[in-house]
């Protein structure tokens, strides 16, 4: 049936969904580019040779059209299954420094947020809008993907 110029076009609503996941992991902040003294100077107590641990909280934010039938951006069961397989089973109760993703980069929470973002970019049912990682009640880190904020605008 043709529509005339006066008939409003029905737009699909877009919504964001955020889901939080918890895991515990240890790590040691240490760069192979520095000697022991410089590592201690830069990373302080986080350079403890025996490592230290955190109870991380990861918040995943997805964005997408609200399905007309289900009323959802995505099924939380699908998201939870993806998180369990790709995040929790991989990171929970592990030493982050032993993971391949940290073989050539320091296991900072900034780098953890980037890795989590990389993981959830492949979630097939909604678009990833960003990742928020809480390391402690005082320290949290956000990553929304490369190019999300041009460095020039941060100067």
Phi and psi in degrees as a GROMACS rama.xvg file:
@    title "Ramachandran Plot"
@    xaxis  label "Phi"
@    yaxis  label "Psi"
@TYPE xy
-70.3445  148.711  UNK-2
-106.339  144.266  UNK-3
-96.9456  175.554  UNK-4
-64.5673  -19.2545  UNK-5
-90.4413  -11.3252  UNK-6
-80.7943  120.714  UNK-7
-66.8578  142.092  UNK-8
-84.002  126.735  UNK-9
-76.6314  122.935  UNK-10
-98.6404  142.894  UNK-11
-79.9538  124.705  UNK-12
-68.5004  141.495  UNK-13
-109.554  133.846  UNK-14
-134.459  161.101  UNK-15
-108.869  146.86  UNK-16
-130.342  132.008  UNK-17
-120.449  138.376  UNK-18
-135.876  138.539  UNK-19
-108.15  141.397  UNK-20
-131.495  147.24  UNK-21
-120.756  138.067  UNK-22
-153.434  157.699  UNK-23
-111.965  136.402  UNK-24
-154.743  157.638  UNK-25
-111.336  164.111  UNK-26
-166.549  168.924  UNK-27
-133.611  125.517  UNK-28
-81.8295  115.289  UNK-29
-158.345  128.849  UNK-30
-109.525  130.434  UNK-31
-66.7017  -14.8455  UNK-32
-76.6304  -14.9684  UNK-33
-112.62  155.376  UNK-34
-81.1325  175.901  UNK-35
-57.7044  -43.2482  UNK-36
-63.1649  -44.5917  UNK-37
-67.1955  -37.4229  UNK-38
-60.535  -44.5783  UNK-39
-63.2545  -40.1127  UNK-40
-65.0155  -44.364  UNK-41
-76.5505  -45.0536  UNK-42
-101.251  -8.95856  UNK-43
54.3588  -135.035  UNK-44
-63.3527  -20.1091  UNK-45
-74.631  -4.79655  UNK-46
-97.3643  10.372  UNK-47
-47.7006  126.235  UNK-48
-56.4474  -25.2967  UNK-49
-91.8376  -1.95882  UNK-50
79.3248  -176.222  UNK-51
-157.383  167.12  UNK-52
-126.197  165.811  UNK-53
-141.619  153.858  UNK-54
-101.527  95.4247  UNK-55
-78.1488  145.839  UNK-56
-121.112  120.734  UNK-57
-110.669  126.352  UNK-58
-112.116  123.383  UNK-59
-102.705  128.947  UNK-60
-115.297  123.311  UNK-61
-112.306  154.737  UNK-62
-137.174  139.646  UNK-63
-178.547  176.791  UNK-64
-69.4209  143.393  UNK-65
-79.4715  118.572  UNK-66
-61.5436  132.306  UNK-67
-65.6751  -27.3007  UNK-68
-89.4499  -49.3566  UNK-69
-87.9562  -23.1941  UNK-70
75.5835  15.32  UNK-71
-120.284  153.68  UNK-72
-71.3916  -43.6222  UNK-73
-159.056  163.874  UNK-74
-77.0554  123.846  UNK-75
-62.1608  -29.4574  UNK-76
-62.5165  -40.39  UNK-77
-65.0829  -43.0795  UNK-78
-64.6502  -45.2658  UNK-79
-62.8323  -40.4227  UNK-80
-64.1489  -41.9069  UNK-81
-63.1368  -45.3002  UNK-82
-64.0562  -40.7858  UNK-83
-61.0623  -48.7791  UNK-84
-71.212  -42.3994  UNK-85
-98.8785  -18.1353  UNK-86
-116.623  -63.85  UNK-87
-65.7185  -46.2752  UNK-88
-66.3672  -24.6564  UNK-89
-86.3327  -37.5479  UNK-90
-105.48  -28.8447  UNK-91
-65.3572  131.423  UNK-92
55.9427  45.588  UNK-93
-129.711  165.481  UNK-94
-92.3778  113.426  UNK-95
-56.3684  -32.0242  UNK-96
-64.4793  -18.2784  UNK-97
-87.2575  -7.00964  UNK-98
-83.4913  144.68  UNK-99
-55.3186  -35.2013  UNK-100
-66.4304  -16.4758  UNK-101
-112.462  15.5552  UNK-102
-64.3074  -33.6277  UNK-103
-122.828  13.8488  UNK-104
-143.887  152.108  UNK-105
-68.2155  139.828  UNK-106
-81.5926  48.0294  UNK-107
-70.124  164.047  UNK-108
-72.0401  -26.1148  UNK-109
-59.6059  -47.4622  UNK-110
-68.5491  -32.2439  UNK-111
-63.6234  -43.3103  UNK-112
-61.5313  -39.6736  UNK-113
-64.0365  -42.8355  UNK-114
-65.0612  -43.0682  UNK-115
-62.493  -40.5866  UNK-116
-59.4535  -45.7223  UNK-117
-58.2218  -41.8339  UNK-118
-62.1024  -50.1006  UNK-119
-79.1759  -9.99095  UNK-120
-61.5718  -25.2406  UNK-121
-91.3051  3.97962  UNK-122
-64.5888  121.912  UNK-123
-82.6917  -8.8128  UNK-124
-104.001  -5.43182  UNK-125
-163.198  160.446  UNK-126
-85.5574  134.309  UNK-127
-73.8208  125.792  UNK-128
-96.8523  -30.3989  UNK-129
173.275  168.787  UNK-130
-128.493  138.564  UNK-131
-126.503  125.632  UNK-132
-122.398  123.176  UNK-133
-99.4098  121.678  UNK-134
-90.9126  -42.376  UNK-135
-141.388  178.23  UNK-136
-67.2859  -18.1908  UNK-137
-101.024  -20.236  UNK-138
-119.965  120.19  UNK-139
-140.334  156.793  UNK-140
-138.312  140.026  UNK-141
-121.671  144.082  UNK-142
-144.447  128.472  UNK-143
-117.249  10.0678  UNK-144
108.232  158.879  UNK-145
-61.8357  138.972  UNK-146
77.9053  5.63209  UNK-147
-70.2042  -29.8679  UNK-148
-136.117  107.723  UNK-149
-57.6175  136.475  UNK-150
-58.7074  -32.7553  UNK-151
-59.2997  -35.0797  UNK-152
-76.8298  -10.0981  UNK-153
-93.3326  -6.73416  UNK-154
